[in-house]
Amino acid sequence: MSEAKGVDVSIMGREFRVSCTDDEYEALMSAVSFLDKKMRDIRDSGKVIGVERVAIMAALNIAHELLTTRSGGFDFGDFKRRINSMQERIEQEISEQNELF
């Protein structure tokens, strides 16, 4: 097994240093690319403002996709309703914050 080393990655123009082995490098780069695209798509939709909120929405979307692929007794309809409810609340809060400025 190869030794872990620091790798610099960029997500939405921000630089991060991540530890990984040579064996994990390709998978890491795929994950970085996937996350970067998800976050840019959310940001570009114009509905979510702020890197932190974009990251949270991307995480929720990715978690939803992951859980959707696992079908073992999980109530997908309820989960989707909960995600939509959270997204509506976030959008409402953002809307109210935008009115302050």
SENUMAR-661010 format. One record per residue (C-alpha): residue number from 0; z, x, y. Coordinates in steps of 0.02 Angstrom, whole numbers. Example, Ala and Ser with C-alpha at 12.3 -4.5 7.8 and 13.67 -1.06 7.14 Angstrom:
BEGIN
{num 0; z 390; x 615; y -225}
{num 1; z 357; x 684; y -53}
END
This chain:
BEGIN
{num 0; z 0; x 0; y 0}
{num 1; z -44; x 67; y 171}
{num 2; z 81; x 92; y 310}
{num 3; z 95; x -35; y 451}
{num 4; z 33; x 20; y 621}
{num 5; z 19; x -58; y 792}
{num 6; z -143; x -148; y 833}
{num 7; z -187; x -210; y 1006}
{num 8; z -259; x -386; y 1010}
{num 9; z -314; x -500; y 1152}
{num 10; z -282; x -687; y 1158}
{num 11; z -345; x -781; y 1310}
{num 12; z -357; x -618; y 1405}
{num 13; z -178; x -566; y 1369}
{num 14; z -144; x -409; y 1270}
{num 15; z -22; x -406; y 1125}
{num 16; z 28; x -268; y 1006}
{num 17; z 45; x -327; y 826}
{num 18; z 100; x -229; y 674}
{num 19; z -12; x -236; y 521}
{num 20; z -74; x -130; y 377}
{num 21; z -254; x -78; y 353}
{num 22; z -265; x -207; y 214}
{num 23; z -211; x -346; y 333}
{num 24; z -323; x -294; y 478}
{num 25; z -472; x -408; y 443}
{num 26; z -361; x -560; y 412}
{num 27; z -266; x -523; y 573}
{num 28; z -427; x -511; y 673}
{num 29; z -486; x -676; y 599}
{num 30; z -321; x -758; y 646}
{num 31; z -330; x -686; y 823}
{num 32; z -508; x -749; y 844}
{num 33; z -462; x -921; y 775}
{num 34; z -311; x -939; y 890}
{num 35; z -404; x -873; y 1042}
{num 36; z -543; x -1001; y 1015}
{num 37; z -420; x -1144; y 989}
{num 38; z -324; x -1100; y 1147}
{num 39; z -482; x -1080; y 1251}
{num 40; z -549; x -1247; y 1189}
{num 41; z -386; x -1333; y 1239}
{num 42; z -382; x -1246; y 1408}
{num 43; z -565; x -1286; y 1441}
{num 44; z -537; x -1470; y 1403}
{num 45; z -441; x -1476; y 1567}
{num 46; z -305; x -1589; y 1497}
{num 47; z -175; x -1452; y 1473}
{num 48; z -127; x -1328; y 1607}
{num 49; z -26; x -1170; y 1583}
{num 50; z -36; x -1040; y 1447}
{num 51; z 128; x -1092; y 1368}
{num 52; z 75; x -1274; y 1353}
{num 53; z -95; x -1223; y 1288}
{num 54; z -10; x -1115; y 1156}
{num 55; z 104; x -1260; y 1104}
{num 56; z -43; x -1379; y 1088}
{num 57; z -141; x -1250; y 988}
{num 58; z 9; x -1225; y 874}
{num 59; z 26; x -1412; y 849}
{num 60; z -160; x -1430; y 810}
{num 61; z -158; x -1284; y 688}
{num 62; z 0; x -1350; y 604}
{num 63; z -83; x -1519; y 588}
{num 64; z -238; x -1441; y 509}
{num 65; z -130; x -1343; y 388}
{num 66; z -28; x -1493; y 337}
{num 67; z -184; x -1598; y 318}
{num 68; z -248; x -1477; y 187}
{num 69; z -86; x -1499; y 89}
{num 70; z -81; x -1673; y 18}
{num 71; z 82; x -1669; y -82}
{num 72; z 170; x -1829; y -31}
{num 73; z 148; x -1804; y 156}
{num 74; z 120; x -1955; y 268}
{num 75; z -30; x -1897; y 368}
{num 76; z -45; x -2057; y 468}
{num 77; z 133; x -2044; y 531}
{num 78; z 111; x -1860; y 570}
{num 79; z -48; x -1893; y 667}
{num 80; z 38; x -2031; y 767}
{num 81; z 181; x -1912; y 807}
{num 82; z 60; x -1775; y 863}
{num 83; z -35; x -1899; y 973}
{num 84; z 129; x -1961; y 1047}
{num 85; z 184; x -1782; y 1087}
{num 86; z 16; x -1744; y 1164}
{num 87; z 26; x -1900; y 1273}
{num 88; z 200; x -1852; y 1332}
{num 89; z 145; x -1675; y 1373}
{num 90; z -6; x -1740; y 1469}
{num 91; z 106; x -1863; y 1563}
{num 92; z 227; x -1723; y 1611}
{num 93; z 83; x -1613; y 1667}
{num 94; z 13; x -1755; y 1771}
{num 95; z 181; x -1782; y 1855}
{num 96; z 199; x -1596; y 1889}
{num 97; z 25; x -1587; y 1964}
{num 98; z 75; x -1725; y 2086}
{num 99; z 214; x -1613; y 2150}
{num 100; z 89; x -1482; y 2206}
END
